Amino acid sequence: MENSKLKAFLSYLETQNDWITASALANHFKVSTRTIRNYVSTINKDKPIISAAQNGYKLIPRESNEHAPSSQPQDSPSRRINMILKELIINTEGLDVFDLSEKNFVSTSTVENDIVIANGLIVPFHLKVKRKNDMIILVGEETEKRKLMSHILTQEASPQFLSTVKVQELFKNYNITQFKKNVINILEKYNLLINEYTINSIILHLVITMDRIKNNKSIEQTLEIKRLKSNLEMNAAKDIADMIQNEYGITFNEAERYYLLLLLSSKTTLLNYQSLTTDSLTSFVDKHYIELVRNLLDKVHESYFIDLTDDEFIVKFTLHIRNLVFRAKNKQWSRNPLTYNLKDTYPLIYEISVFISNELQKLENVVIKEDEIAYIAFHIGAFFERKKELETKILCAVVCPNYYNMQMNLVKKIEAKFRDAIEIIQVTSEIDNLLNTDKIEFIITTLPIKSLQIPTVFVHPYITKEDYEHIQNLLLKLSERKNILEVKNYLEMFFNEELFMKNIYLNNAEEYIKYMSQKLYEKQYVKKDYCESVLEREKMSSTAFNNNIAVPHSMKMDAKRTGICIIINDKPVKWGEEKVQIITMITINKTERQLFSHVFESFINILSEWENVKELTKAIDYTDFMGKISCLMDEI
């Protein structure tokens, strides 16, 4: 590629103050959008100086170049596959495989291999990527595509999107650990209960606000201060602002204090019934901003197949958008030290944030700077981090009268004991006051209650050791059930009808290993030398169990794809010193090992029982086998 063309391309980008789309650049230079992507790829080869996003290209500011991450966004297979799936979800008419390869800076063969892996990953969503000539398309129900998009974003946001460790790295001038303790002490003084996720979110907000005020960027709004019925949050907000002024010499003006009050009201309380919700939001925020946020979220839903209409998220996001619009109209921009880290580490979350910013610019006739886009990404990422956290916990409600702080003391004790296992999403004095019972997985109550067909644990108002044991026992049952449902959902991801065989009779273990390895190689699960690795493992010690099964496998996790090849024989065959009827050869890909471990553990638990093995040997075909596995999992 001629250097003169690249220089002209760079010179033109230098004249642009904002993002410019690939199509606009293509029109200017009279070339294709593919050529524009090639220009960017070539220029960024040695050092990234052009930033790429959903809304086009932009030069990275010189002062940021040395800290900027690679602009080649999909630098790992899993992230690249997620972005390919995202593109297929939102481009329902399909995509050209050559365009995908150029967009992701990889060869077409790499994209083709990614599609094979992707098809394995999306089995639980009943979706499939199909190819016709140069076009690939995602086939399946729209509801399943929405679930897949939400799953991809949830995976991207983990782990600890807003951890205090991350905040400390970015804001070295503050002792975050001590600051966090100070804030918690103030909140506890007013009986405002918060979990770890919530306190981290509050700390991040406060530190960003402090940093902004320090750089003379306070919010200067004329506000009609409206009091919440409870003054707990108001007192807490005042004390926190006073603490910040005393410790750091940073003054929160009236508008900043009111914003902090609303933030606390929307985040902290389990027991304060007057906390801020979407229903009460209109009493404190202009209706225009509430409608604006709903409009933005509808557009995200339409374009990206994801639903962000969670009550807590809408409250926080509305407060943020209100202040963002004010800053944009008054050109009071906020510096964000996380901007380039977010773009590189969370590409899809950042892309959605860019989309929201573009829509906001059009709707409000304002200019949104890149640092402000990163703040929007905080909210999107935090939403999906929270979603991921709640998926691992059991959601419960507490029913207890509120005499003499009885309710508060009970909730504190339960949270202290089970904070890693449960999430208390409601606290009420009467069972009839429970809301959204479809989300509640079990109830802890000090009162006799009528049956709601929800698992319930009765405890004493002053909780006892036996009460803790009853809660723990129910949690174990619910967790086991949750794991089983998850495993069943992923079964078809690792089992394949093409790798299921009946009545294959060979002479010994070595012949079976060679035969099954060849099958796996033909189906592109393993490399050519996989058989040698399995034979090497078998020589160390037999992989046959004494209950009629053998599980030959490699000691390495270097398979192209994770999968299970299985042979079931009506008559036992010789395997070393043992005789077996079920032979299971397992291949493991390193990137899928964590997900596979859940399935593998349950599968091995089933095979460890002689009665289960006996039942599986009766399977007449693949469908019958999968049905039997599913039933046996229900009995675990």
C-alpha positions as CSV (number, residue, x, y, z in Angstrom):
1,M,0.0,0.0,0.0
2,E,1.4,3.4,-1.0
3,N,2.7,5.5,1.9
4,S,1.3,8.6,0.2
5,K,-2.3,7.2,0.5
6,L,-1.7,6.4,4.2
7,K,-0.3,9.9,4.9
8,A,-3.3,11.5,3.1
9,F,-5.6,9.3,5.2
10,L,-3.9,10.3,8.5
11,S,-3.9,14.0,7.5
12,Y,-7.6,13.9,6.8
13,L,-8.3,12.3,10.2
14,E,-6.3,15.0,11.9
15,T,-8.8,17.6,10.5
16,Q,-11.7,15.7,12.1
17,N,-12.7,16.6,15.7
18,D,-15.0,13.7,16.2
19,W,-15.7,10.2,15.0
20,I,-16.1,9.7,11.2
21,T,-17.8,6.6,9.7
22,A,-16.1,4.1,7.4
23,S,-18.6,5.0,4.7
24,A,-17.9,8.7,4.9
25,L,-14.2,8.1,4.7
26,A,-14.8,5.7,1.7
27,N,-16.8,8.4,-0.1
28,H,-14.1,11.0,0.6
29,F,-11.2,8.9,-0.7
30,K,-13.3,7.2,-3.5
31,V,-12.5,3.7,-2.2
32,S,-14.5,0.8,-0.5
33,T,-15.1,0.5,3.2
34,R,-12.9,-2.6,3.1
35,T,-10.0,-0.5,1.9
36,I,-10.6,2.0,4.7
37,R,-10.3,-0.9,7.2
38,N,-7.1,-2.0,5.5
39,Y,-5.7,1.5,5.9
40,V,-6.5,1.5,9.6
41,S,-5.1,-2.0,10.0
42,T,-1.8,-1.1,8.3
43,I,-1.4,2.2,10.2
44,N,-2.1,0.5,13.6
45,K,0.2,-2.5,12.9
46,D,3.2,-1.2,14.9
47,K,1.5,1.3,17.3
48,P,-2.2,2.0,17.6
49,I,-2.9,5.6,16.7
50,I,-6.4,5.3,15.3
51,S,-9.3,4.3,17.5
52,A,-12.0,2.1,16.0
53,A,-15.6,1.9,17.3
54,Q,-19.2,1.3,16.2
55,N,-19.5,4.9,15.0
56,G,-16.3,4.9,12.9
57,Y,-12.7,6.0,13.4
58,K,-10.9,8.8,15.2
59,L,-7.2,9.6,16.0
60,I,-6.2,8.8,19.5
61,P,-5.0,12.0,21.2
62,R,-1.2,12.1,21.2
63,E,-1.0,12.4,25.0
64,S,-3.0,9.2,25.3
65,N,-1.1,7.2,22.7
66,E,1.5,5.8,25.1
67,H,-1.2,4.4,27.3
68,A,-3.6,3.4,24.7
69,P,-4.3,-0.3,24.1
70,S,-4.3,-2.0,20.8
71,S,-7.0,-0.9,18.5
72,Q,-7.3,-4.3,17.1
73,P,-10.1,-5.1,19.4
74,Q,-10.5,-8.8,19.2
75,D,-7.1,-10.1,20.3
76,S,-8.3,-13.3,21.9
77,P,-10.4,-16.1,20.4
78,S,-13.2,-15.9,23.0
79,R,-13.6,-12.1,22.6
80,R,-13.4,-12.4,18.8
81,I,-16.1,-15.1,18.8
82,N,-18.3,-13.0,21.0
83,M,-18.0,-10.0,18.7
84,I,-18.8,-12.2,15.6
85,L,-21.9,-13.5,17.4
86,K,-22.9,-10.0,18.3
87,E,-22.6,-8.9,14.6
88,L,-24.7,-11.8,13.5
89,I,-27.4,-11.1,16.1
90,I,-27.8,-7.4,15.1
91,N,-27.3,-8.1,11.3
92,T,-30.3,-10.5,10.9
93,E,-29.8,-10.6,7.1
94,G,-26.3,-12.2,7.5
95,L,-22.7,-11.1,6.9
96,D,-20.0,-11.6,4.4
97,V,-17.3,-13.8,5.8
98,F,-14.5,-11.7,4.1
99,D,-15.9,-8.5,5.7
100,L,-15.8,-10.3,9.1
101,S,-12.3,-11.4,8.7
102,E,-11.1,-7.9,7.8
103,K,-13.1,-6.3,10.6
104,N,-11.5,-8.6,13.1
105,F,-8.0,-8.5,11.6
106,V,-7.8,-12.3,11.0
107,S,-7.9,-14.7,8.1
108,T,-11.1,-16.2,6.7
109,S,-10.0,-19.6,7.8
110,T,-9.7,-18.3,11.4
111,V,-13.3,-16.9,11.1
112,E,-14.5,-20.3,9.8
113,N,-12.9,-22.0,12.7
114,D,-14.4,-19.5,15.1
115,I,-17.8,-20.3,13.6
116,V,-17.3,-24.0,14.4
117,I,-16.5,-23.2,18.0
118,A,-19.4,-20.6,18.2
119,N,-21.9,-23.2,17.1
120,G,-20.9,-25.4,20.0
121,L,-21.2,-22.5,22.4
122,I,-24.7,-21.5,21.3
123,V,-26.3,-24.9,21.5
124,P,-28.0,-24.1,24.8
125,F,-29.7,-21.1,23.1
126,H,-31.0,-23.4,20.3
127,L,-29.2,-21.2,17.7
128,K,-26.9,-22.1,14.8
129,V,-24.6,-20.2,12.5
130,K,-25.1,-21.4,8.9
131,R,-23.1,-20.5,5.8
132,K,-24.1,-20.2,2.2
133,N,-21.4,-19.3,-0.2
134,D,-19.7,-16.3,1.3
135,M,-22.6,-15.3,3.6
136,I,-23.1,-16.5,7.2
137,I,-26.3,-16.1,9.2
138,L,-27.5,-16.8,12.7
139,V,-30.6,-19.0,12.6
140,G,-33.0,-19.3,15.5
141,E,-35.8,-17.7,17.5
142,E,-35.4,-13.9,18.3
143,T,-36.0,-14.6,22.0
144,E,-33.0,-16.9,22.1
145,K,-30.9,-14.3,20.3
146,R,-31.8,-11.8,23.0
147,K,-30.7,-14.3,25.7
148,L,-27.4,-14.9,23.8
149,M,-26.7,-11.2,23.6
150,S,-27.4,-10.7,27.3
151,H,-25.1,-13.7,28.1
152,I,-22.2,-12.3,26.0
153,L,-22.5,-9.0,27.8
154,T,-22.7,-10.6,31.2
155,Q,-19.6,-12.6,30.5
156,E,-17.7,-9.5,29.2
157,A,-18.6,-7.5,32.4
158,S,-17.1,-10.1,34.8
159,P,-15.2,-10.2,37.0
160,Q,-15.3,-7.1,39.3
161,F,-16.1,-4.5,36.7
162,L,-16.2,-1.8,39.4
163,S,-13.9,-3.3,42.1
164,T,-12.3,-1.0,44.6
165,V,-8.9,-2.4,43.6
166,K,-9.6,-1.0,40.1
167,V,-10.6,2.3,41.5
168,Q,-7.5,2.5,43.6
169,E,-5.3,1.9,40.6
170,L,-6.9,4.8,38.8
171,F,-7.1,7.3,41.6
172,K,-3.8,6.9,43.4
173,N,-4.3,10.2,45.4
174,Y,-6.9,8.7,47.6
175,N,-6.7,5.9,50.1
176,I,-9.7,4.0,48.8
177,T,-9.7,1.3,51.6
178,Q,-10.0,4.0,54.3
179,F,-12.4,6.1,52.4
180,K,-14.6,3.0,51.9
181,K,-14.6,2.3,55.6
182,N,-15.6,5.9,56.4
183,V,-18.5,5.8,54.0
184,I,-19.7,2.4,55.4
185,N,-19.5,3.7,59.0
186,I,-21.7,6.7,58.0
187,L,-24.3,4.5,56.2
188,E,-24.5,2.0,59.1
189,K,-25.0,4.9,61.5
190,Y,-28.3,5.6,59.8
191,N,-29.2,1.8,59.4
192,L,-28.7,1.9,55.6
193,L,-27.9,-1.6,54.6
194,I,-25.7,-2.1,51.5
195,N,-24.0,-5.1,49.8
196,E,-20.4,-5.2,48.4
197,Y,-21.5,-4.4,44.9
198,T,-23.5,-1.4,46.0
199,I,-20.8,0.1,48.2
200,N,-18.2,-0.3,45.4
201,S,-20.5,1.5,43.0
202,I,-21.1,4.4,45.5
203,I,-17.3,4.7,46.1
204,L,-16.6,4.9,42.4
205,H,-19.2,7.6,42.0
206,L,-17.9,9.6,44.9
207,V,-14.2,9.5,43.8
208,I,-15.2,10.5,40.3
209,T,-17.2,13.4,41.7
210,M,-14.4,14.5,44.0
211,D,-11.9,14.4,41.0
212,R,-14.3,16.4,38.9
213,I,-14.9,19.1,41.6
214,K,-11.1,19.2,42.2
215,N,-10.7,20.2,38.6
216,N,-13.4,23.0,39.0
217,K,-16.2,21.0,37.3
218,S,-19.0,21.0,39.9
219,I,-22.6,20.6,38.9
220,E,-24.1,24.1,39.0
221,Q,-27.8,23.4,38.6
222,T,-30.7,25.4,40.0
223,L,-32.7,22.7,41.8
224,E,-35.9,22.6,43.7
225,I,-34.9,20.4,46.6
226,K,-37.6,17.9,47.3
227,R,-37.3,15.8,50.5
228,L,-37.8,12.1,50.7
229,K,-40.3,11.1,53.4
230,S,-37.4,9.5,55.3
231,N,-34.5,11.7,56.2
232,L,-32.0,8.9,56.7
233,E,-30.4,9.2,53.3
234,M,-30.4,13.0,53.6
235,N,-28.5,12.9,56.9
236,A,-26.1,10.3,55.5
237,A,-25.5,12.4,52.3
238,K,-24.7,15.4,54.5
239,D,-22.3,13.5,56.7
240,I,-20.5,12.0,53.7
241,A,-20.1,15.4,52.1
242,D,-18.9,16.8,55.4
243,M,-16.4,14.0,55.8
244,I,-15.1,14.6,52.2
245,Q,-14.6,18.3,53.0
246,N,-12.8,17.6,56.3
247,E,-10.6,14.8,55.0
248,Y,-9.8,16.0,51.4
249,G,-10.7,19.7,51.4
250,I,-13.3,19.2,48.6
251,T,-16.6,21.0,48.9
252,F,-19.9,19.5,47.6
253,N,-22.2,22.3,46.7
254,E,-26.0,22.1,47.1
255,A,-26.6,20.5,43.7
256,E,-23.8,17.9,44.3
257,R,-25.3,17.0,47.7
258,Y,-28.8,16.6,46.3
259,Y,-27.4,14.3,43.6
260,L,-25.7,12.3,46.3
261,L,-28.9,12.1,48.3
262,L,-30.8,10.8,45.3
263,L,-28.0,8.3,44.6
264,L,-28.1,6.9,48.1
265,S,-31.9,6.8,48.0
266,S,-31.7,4.6,44.9
267,K,-29.0,2.3,46.0
268,T,-28.7,1.6,49.7
269,T,-31.9,0.6,51.5
270,L,-33.4,-2.7,52.2
271,L,-35.5,-1.4,55.1
272,N,-36.4,2.1,54.1
273,Y,-39.8,1.8,52.3
274,Q,-39.5,5.4,50.9
275,S,-36.4,4.5,48.7
276,L,-36.3,6.0,45.2
277,T,-37.9,3.8,42.5
278,T,-39.0,4.3,38.9
279,D,-42.5,5.0,40.3
280,S,-41.4,7.8,42.6
281,L,-38.6,9.1,40.3
282,T,-40.9,11.8,38.8
283,S,-41.1,13.5,42.2
284,F,-37.4,14.2,42.1
285,V,-36.3,14.3,38.4
286,D,-37.9,16.2,35.5
287,K,-40.2,13.9,33.5
288,H,-38.3,14.9,30.4
289,Y,-35.2,13.0,31.5
290,I,-37.2,9.9,32.5
291,E,-38.8,9.8,29.1
292,L,-35.4,10.5,27.4
293,V,-33.9,7.5,29.2
294,R,-36.7,5.2,28.3
295,N,-36.4,6.3,24.7
296,L,-32.7,5.6,24.7
297,L,-33.2,2.1,26.3
298,D,-35.9,1.3,23.7
299,K,-33.4,2.1,20.9
300,V,-30.8,-0.1,22.6
301,H,-33.3,-2.9,22.8
302,E,-34.3,-2.5,19.2
303,S,-30.7,-2.4,17.9
304,Y,-28.8,-4.8,20.2
305,F,-31.5,-7.2,21.4
306,I,-30.9,-6.5,25.1
307,D,-33.3,-5.4,27.8
308,L,-32.0,-2.8,30.3
309,T,-35.3,-1.9,31.8
310,D,-34.3,-3.0,35.3
311,D,-35.8,-0.7,38.1
312,E,-32.5,0.0,39.9
313,F,-30.6,0.6,36.6
314,I,-33.2,3.0,35.3
315,V,-33.1,5.1,38.5
316,K,-29.3,5.4,38.5
317,F,-29.0,5.9,34.7
318,T,-31.7,8.6,34.7
319,L,-29.8,10.5,37.4
320,H,-26.6,10.2,35.4
321,I,-28.1,11.2,32.0
322,R,-29.7,14.3,33.6
323,N,-26.4,15.5,34.8
324,L,-24.6,14.4,31.6
325,V,-26.9,16.5,29.5
326,F,-26.4,19.5,31.9
327,R,-22.6,19.1,31.6
328,A,-22.8,18.8,27.8
329,K,-25.0,21.9,27.4
330,N,-22.6,23.9,29.7
331,K,-19.4,22.3,28.2
332,Q,-18.4,21.1,31.7
333,W,-16.7,17.9,30.6
334,S,-15.5,15.3,33.0
335,R,-12.1,13.6,32.7
336,N,-12.3,9.8,32.8
337,P,-9.0,7.9,33.4
338,L,-10.7,4.7,32.5
339,T,-11.6,5.6,28.9
340,Y,-9.0,3.6,27.0
341,N,-9.0,0.7,29.4
342,L,-12.8,0.3,28.9
343,K,-12.5,0.5,25.1
344,D,-10.0,-2.3,25.0
345,T,-11.2,-4.5,27.8
346,Y,-14.9,-4.3,27.3
347,P,-15.4,-3.7,23.6
348,L,-19.1,-4.6,23.3
349,I,-20.1,-2.7,26.4
350,Y,-18.2,0.3,25.0
351,E,-19.8,0.0,21.6
352,I,-23.3,0.1,23.2
353,S,-22.2,3.2,25.1
354,V,-21.1,4.8,21.9
355,F,-24.5,4.0,20.4
356,I,-26.3,5.6,23.4
357,S,-24.1,8.7,23.1
358,N,-24.9,9.1,19.4
359,E,-28.6,8.8,20.1
360,L,-28.4,11.2,23.0
361,Q,-26.5,13.8,20.8
362,K,-29.3,13.7,18.2
363,L,-32.2,13.8,20.8
364,E,-30.7,16.6,22.9
365,N,-28.7,18.5,20.3
366,V,-25.5,18.2,22.4
367,V,-21.9,17.0,21.8
368,I,-20.8,14.0,24.0
369,K,-17.1,13.7,24.5
370,E,-15.3,10.4,24.6
371,D,-14.6,10.5,28.4
372,E,-18.4,10.9,28.9
373,I,-19.0,7.8,26.8
374,A,-16.8,5.9,29.2
375,Y,-19.0,7.0,32.1
376,I,-22.1,5.6,30.3
377,A,-20.0,2.4,29.9
378,F,-19.7,2.3,33.7
379,H,-23.4,2.0,34.1
380,I,-23.9,-0.6,31.3
381,G,-21.0,-2.7,32.6
382,A,-22.2,-2.4,36.2
383,F,-25.6,-3.6,35.2
384,F,-24.3,-6.8,33.6
385,E,-21.8,-7.3,36.4
386,R,-24.7,-7.2,38.8
387,K,-26.7,-9.6,36.6
388,K,-23.8,-12.0,36.6
389,E,-23.5,-11.8,40.4
390,L,-27.2,-12.5,41.0
391,E,-27.0,-15.5,38.7
392,T,-24.7,-17.2,41.2
393,K,-26.8,-16.4,44.2
394,I,-30.1,-17.5,45.6
395,L,-32.7,-14.7,45.8
396,C,-34.7,-14.5,48.9
397,A,-37.2,-12.4,50.9
398,V,-37.3,-11.8,54.7
399,V,-40.6,-11.5,56.5
400,C,-40.4,-10.2,60.0
401,P,-42.2,-7.5,62.1
402,N,-40.2,-4.4,62.7
403,Y,-40.4,-4.1,66.5
404,Y,-37.4,-2.5,68.3
405,N,-35.1,-3.0,65.3
406,M,-35.9,-6.7,65.2
407,Q,-36.0,-6.6,61.4
408,M,-32.7,-4.8,61.0
409,N,-30.9,-7.2,63.4
410,L,-32.3,-10.3,61.7
411,V,-31.3,-9.1,58.2
412,K,-27.8,-8.1,59.4
413,K,-27.2,-11.6,60.9
414,I,-28.5,-13.4,57.8
415,E,-26.4,-11.3,55.5
416,A,-23.3,-11.7,57.6
417,K,-23.6,-15.5,57.6
418,F,-24.8,-16.1,54.0
419,R,-23.7,-13.0,52.0
420,D,-21.8,-15.1,49.4
421,A,-24.7,-17.5,48.8
422,I,-27.9,-15.4,49.0
423,E,-29.2,-12.0,48.0
424,I,-32.0,-10.5,50.1
425,I,-34.1,-8.6,47.5
426,Q,-37.1,-7.8,49.7
427,V,-37.7,-7.2,53.4
428,T,-41.3,-6.8,54.7
429,S,-43.4,-6.9,57.9
430,E,-46.2,-8.9,56.2
431,I,-46.3,-11.7,53.6
432,D,-49.1,-9.8,51.7
433,N,-46.6,-6.9,51.0
434,L,-44.2,-9.1,49.0
435,L,-43.7,-7.9,45.4
436,N,-42.4,-9.7,42.3
437,T,-42.8,-13.1,43.9
438,D,-41.8,-14.7,40.6
439,K,-38.2,-13.5,41.3
440,I,-38.1,-14.9,44.9
441,E,-36.5,-18.3,45.2
442,F,-37.1,-18.8,48.9
443,I,-38.5,-17.0,52.0
444,I,-37.1,-16.6,55.5
445,T,-39.9,-15.8,57.9
446,T,-40.5,-15.3,61.6
447,L,-44.2,-15.5,61.1
448,P,-46.5,-18.4,60.1
449,I,-47.4,-17.8,56.4
450,K,-49.8,-19.4,54.0
451,S,-48.3,-21.4,51.2
452,L,-47.0,-19.4,48.2
453,Q,-45.5,-22.5,46.5
454,I,-42.1,-20.9,47.3
455,P,-39.7,-22.8,49.6
456,T,-39.9,-21.3,53.1
457,V,-37.7,-21.4,56.2
458,F,-39.2,-20.5,59.6
459,V,-36.7,-18.8,62.0
460,H,-36.9,-17.3,65.4
461,P,-36.8,-13.4,65.7
462,Y,-33.5,-13.8,67.5
463,I,-32.0,-16.3,65.1
464,T,-30.6,-19.5,66.6
465,K,-27.9,-22.0,65.5
466,E,-30.6,-24.5,64.4
467,D,-32.2,-21.7,62.3
468,Y,-28.9,-21.2,60.5
469,E,-28.7,-24.9,59.8
470,H,-32.2,-25.0,58.4
471,I,-31.3,-22.1,56.0
472,Q,-28.1,-23.8,55.0
473,N,-29.8,-27.1,54.2
474,L,-32.4,-25.4,52.0
475,L,-29.7,-23.4,50.2
476,L,-27.8,-26.6,49.4
477,K,-30.9,-28.1,47.9
478,L,-31.7,-25.0,45.9
479,S,-28.1,-24.7,44.7
480,E,-27.9,-28.3,43.6
481,R,-31.2,-27.9,41.7
482,K,-29.8,-24.7,40.0
483,N,-26.6,-26.5,39.0
484,I,-28.5,-29.5,37.6
485,L,-30.7,-27.2,35.5
486,E,-27.6,-25.4,34.2
487,V,-25.9,-28.6,33.4
488,K,-28.9,-30.0,31.6
489,N,-29.0,-26.8,29.5
490,Y,-25.4,-27.4,28.4
491,L,-25.6,-31.1,27.8
492,E,-26.1,-30.9,24.0
493,M,-23.1,-28.5,23.8
494,F,-20.6,-31.3,24.6
495,F,-22.5,-34.4,23.4
496,N,-22.9,-34.9,19.6
497,E,-25.0,-37.5,17.8
498,E,-22.2,-38.0,15.3
499,L,-19.9,-39.1,18.2
500,F,-22.4,-41.5,19.7
501,M,-21.9,-45.2,18.7
502,K,-23.5,-48.5,19.6
503,N,-22.0,-52.0,19.5
504,I,-18.5,-51.3,18.2
505,Y,-16.5,-54.5,19.1
506,L,-12.7,-54.2,18.9
507,N,-9.9,-56.3,20.5
508,N,-8.4,-54.1,23.2
509,A,-8.1,-50.6,24.7
510,E,-5.5,-49.4,22.3
511,E,-7.7,-50.2,19.3
512,Y,-10.6,-48.4,20.9
513,I,-8.4,-45.3,21.6
514,K,-7.2,-45.2,18.0
515,Y,-10.7,-45.7,16.6
516,M,-12.3,-43.0,18.8
517,S,-9.4,-40.5,18.3
518,Q,-9.8,-40.9,14.5
519,K,-13.5,-40.1,14.8
520,L,-12.7,-37.0,16.9
521,Y,-10.0,-35.9,14.4
522,E,-12.4,-36.3,11.4
523,K,-15.0,-34.1,13.2
524,Q,-12.3,-31.5,13.9
525,Y,-12.3,-31.8,17.7
526,V,-8.6,-32.7,18.0
527,K,-5.3,-32.5,16.2
528,K,-3.7,-35.4,14.5
529,D,-1.4,-36.3,17.4
530,Y,-4.2,-36.5,20.0
531,C,-4.2,-40.3,19.9
532,E,-0.6,-40.5,21.0
533,S,-1.4,-38.3,24.1
534,V,-4.3,-40.5,25.1
535,L,-2.2,-43.7,24.7
536,E,0.5,-42.1,26.8
537,R,-2.0,-41.4,29.6
538,E,-3.4,-45.0,29.3
539,K,0.1,-46.5,29.8
540,M,0.5,-44.7,33.1
541,S,-2.6,-46.4,34.5
542,S,-5.8,-47.8,33.1
543,T,-8.7,-45.4,32.7
544,A,-11.2,-48.2,33.3
545,F,-13.4,-48.1,36.4
546,N,-14.6,-51.3,38.1
547,N,-18.2,-50.5,37.3
548,N,-18.2,-51.3,33.5
549,I,-16.9,-48.0,32.1
550,A,-13.7,-46.5,30.7
551,V,-12.9,-42.8,30.4
552,P,-9.8,-42.5,28.1
553,H,-8.4,-39.0,27.9
554,S,-5.4,-36.8,27.2
555,M,-3.5,-35.1,30.1
556,K,-3.5,-31.9,28.0
557,M,-6.3,-29.4,27.4
558,D,-5.3,-28.7,23.8
559,A,-8.3,-29.9,21.9
560,K,-9.8,-27.7,19.2
561,R,-13.2,-28.2,20.8
562,T,-14.5,-29.7,24.0
563,G,-16.6,-32.8,23.4
564,I,-17.5,-36.4,24.4
565,C,-17.2,-39.4,22.1
566,I,-19.1,-42.4,23.5
567,I,-19.5,-46.0,22.7
568,I,-22.1,-48.2,24.3
569,N,-22.0,-52.0,23.8
570,D,-24.6,-54.5,24.7
571,K,-21.9,-56.9,25.7
572,P,-18.8,-56.1,27.8
573,V,-15.4,-55.8,26.0
574,K,-11.9,-56.3,27.4
575,W,-10.1,-53.1,28.6
576,G,-6.8,-54.1,30.2
577,E,-7.6,-56.2,33.3
578,E,-11.3,-54.9,33.3
579,K,-14.4,-55.4,31.2
580,V,-16.4,-52.4,30.1
581,Q,-19.6,-51.6,28.3
582,I,-19.5,-47.8,28.2
583,I,-16.4,-46.1,26.7
584,T,-16.2,-42.3,27.0
585,M,-13.4,-40.3,25.4
586,I,-13.3,-36.7,26.5
587,T,-11.6,-33.8,24.7
588,I,-11.1,-30.5,26.5
589,N,-10.4,-27.1,25.0
590,K,-8.6,-24.8,27.4
591,T,-11.0,-21.8,26.9
592,E,-14.1,-24.0,27.7
593,R,-12.7,-26.0,30.6
594,Q,-14.5,-24.0,33.3
595,L,-17.9,-24.4,31.7
596,F,-17.3,-28.1,30.9
597,S,-16.2,-28.9,34.4
598,H,-19.9,-28.5,35.6
599,V,-21.1,-31.0,33.0
600,F,-18.2,-33.3,33.5
601,E,-18.7,-33.5,37.3
602,S,-22.4,-34.3,37.0
603,F,-21.7,-36.9,34.2
604,I,-19.0,-38.6,36.3
605,N,-21.3,-38.7,39.3
606,I,-23.9,-40.5,37.2
607,L,-21.3,-43.0,35.8
608,S,-20.0,-43.7,39.4
609,E,-23.3,-45.5,40.2
610,W,-23.6,-49.0,38.9
611,E,-27.4,-48.8,38.6
612,N,-27.0,-45.6,36.4
613,V,-24.5,-47.4,34.2
614,K,-26.9,-50.3,33.8
615,E,-29.7,-47.9,32.8
616,L,-27.5,-46.1,30.2
617,T,-26.4,-49.4,28.6
618,K,-30.1,-49.9,27.7
619,A,-30.1,-46.8,25.5
620,I,-31.0,-47.8,21.9
621,D,-29.9,-44.6,20.2
622,Y,-28.5,-41.1,20.9
623,T,-32.0,-39.5,21.6
624,D,-32.7,-42.3,24.1
625,F,-29.3,-41.9,25.7
626,M,-29.7,-38.1,26.2
627,G,-33.2,-38.7,27.6
628,K,-31.8,-41.1,30.2
629,I,-28.9,-38.8,31.1
630,S,-31.4,-36.0,31.7
631,C,-33.6,-38.1,33.9
632,L,-30.7,-39.4,35.9
633,M,-29.5,-35.8,36.5
634,D,-33.0,-35.0,38.0
635,E,-32.4,-37.7,40.5
636,I,-29.0,-36.5,41.7
